[in-house]
Amino acid sequence: MKIVLLEDVENLGYAGDIKEVKDGYANNYLIPKGLALAATKSNLKLVEEKRRAILRKIEKKIAQANKIKEALDGVEIEIKARAGEKGKLFGSVTANEIFEQLKDKAEGIDKKNIRLPEGGIREVGEYTVEIAIYRDIKASVKVKVSPLDEQ
């Protein structure tokens, strides 16, 4: 089934794109949630009229995302965690812990968009963590994990 996306859908496309998807996905998920419309002539005409508004909205989001990227790029944070003698952590550093330290530096980020390195952070050291802000706009943050001084 051909559909026209009304909003960005992860792993599918961006608002205004015309995509071919399975009937069930369109009828049971995309259309009821208001994310897409069937690509009929009348709906294509309707979307074309809304396209200018959609483009303005996208431009605003991109500008906001670039501000967030500027605020986050190159930021270094330090997280203290309990670790064994050889630097292995008791548990791991989570996206939530990173989010808690970054939320004051840049409003508008979401903890689900924090991309931890493969396998997570389970040892003491320095890591580069990527934060997906909007579409292809990503920021890189340095995370230094150090052992917690327990005395």
C-alpha positions in Angstrom: 0.0 0.0 0.0 1.3 3.5 -0.9 1.1 6.0 1.9 2.1 9.6 2.5 3.9 10.2 5.8 2.5 13.1 7.9 5.2 12.9 10.5 8.7 11.5 10.7 8.7 7.7 11.4 11.9 6.1 12.6 13.3 3.5 10.1 10.7 4.5 7.5 10.9 8.1 6.4 10.3 11.7 6.9 7.1 13.8 6.8 5.9 14.3 3.2 7.6 11.2 1.9 5.6 8.7 -0.2 6.4 5.1 0.8 5.3 1.6 0.0 4.5 -0.4 3.1 2.6 -3.6 3.9 -1.2 -3.2 4.2 -1.3 -4.3 7.8 1.4 -1.8 8.9 -0.5 1.0 7.2 -4.0 0.1 8.3 -3.3 -1.0 11.8 -0.5 1.3 12.9 0.4 4.3 10.7 -3.0 5.5 9.7 -4.8 5.1 13.1 -2.0 6.9 14.9 -2.2 9.8 12.4 1.3 9.2 11.1 0.3 8.6 7.5 -2.5 8.8 5.0 -3.3 6.5 2.1 -1.6 7.9 -1.1 -4.8 8.7 -3.0 -5.1 11.6 -5.4 -7.2 13.7 -2.9 -4.8 12.9 0.0 -1.8 13.8 -2.1 -3.4 17.1 -3.0 -4.2 17.7 0.7 -0.6 16.9 1.8 0.8 19.1 -1.0 -1.1 22.0 0.5 0.1 21.2 4.0 3.7 20.7 2.7 4.6 24.4 3.2 3.5 24.3 6.8 5.3 21.0 7.3 8.5 22.4 5.8 8.4 25.5 8.1 7.9 23.2 11.1 10.9 21.0 10.0 13.1 24.1 9.5 12.3 25.2 13.1 13.1 21.7 14.4 16.4 21.6 12.5 17.3 25.1 13.8 16.5 24.0 17.4 18.4 20.7 16.9 21.5 22.6 15.7 21.4 24.8 18.8 21.2 21.6 21.0 24.1 20.1 19.0 26.2 23.2 19.5 25.5 23.1 23.3 26.4 19.4 23.6 29.3 18.9 21.1 32.5 18.5 23.0 30.9 18.4 26.5 32.7 16.2 28.9 30.9 14.6 31.9 32.2 12.4 34.6 30.3 9.6 36.2 31.5 7.9 39.3 30.5 4.3 39.7 31.4 1.4 42.0 34.2 -0.7 40.4 36.3 -3.7 41.2 40.1 -3.6 41.4 40.7 -4.2 37.7 38.3 -1.4 36.6 35.2 -3.6 36.0 32.0 -1.9 37.1 29.5 -3.5 39.4 26.7 -3.1 36.9 27.0 -0.5 34.1 26.6 3.1 33.2 23.1 3.6 31.7 21.7 6.2 29.3 19.6 7.5 32.2 22.7 8.4 34.2 24.1 10.3 31.2 20.8 12.0 30.6 20.6 13.2 34.2 23.9 15.0 33.8 23.1 16.4 30.4 19.5 17.6 30.8 20.6 20.9 32.3 23.1 21.6 29.5 20.6 21.2 26.7 16.8 21.1 26.9 15.0 19.0 24.3 17.1 15.8 24.4 15.5 12.5 25.2 17.2 9.7 27.1 16.0 7.2 24.5 18.2 9.0 21.9 21.4 8.4 23.8 23.4 5.8 21.8 25.8 3.9 24.1 28.8 2.1 22.7 28.3 -1.5 21.6 27.9 -3.6 24.7 27.3 -0.6 27.0 29.7 1.0 29.4 30.9 -1.7 31.9 34.5 -0.6 32.7 36.3 2.5 34.0 37.6 4.7 31.2 36.6 7.4 28.6 33.9 6.8 26.1 32.3 8.8 23.2 28.6 8.7 23.4 26.4 9.8 20.5 23.1 11.6 21.0 20.6 11.5 18.1 18.9 14.9 18.3 16.8 15.1 15.1 17.0 13.3 11.8 20.7 13.2 10.9 21.8 15.7 13.5 23.9 14.0 16.2 26.1 15.3 19.0 29.1 13.6 20.5 29.7 13.7 24.3 32.7 12.4 26.2 31.8 10.3 29.2 34.6 9.7 31.7 33.8 6.8 34.0 35.9 6.8 37.2 35.8 4.5 40.2 33.8 5.7 43.2 36.0 6.4 46.2 34.5 4.3 49.0 36.0 5.0 52.4 
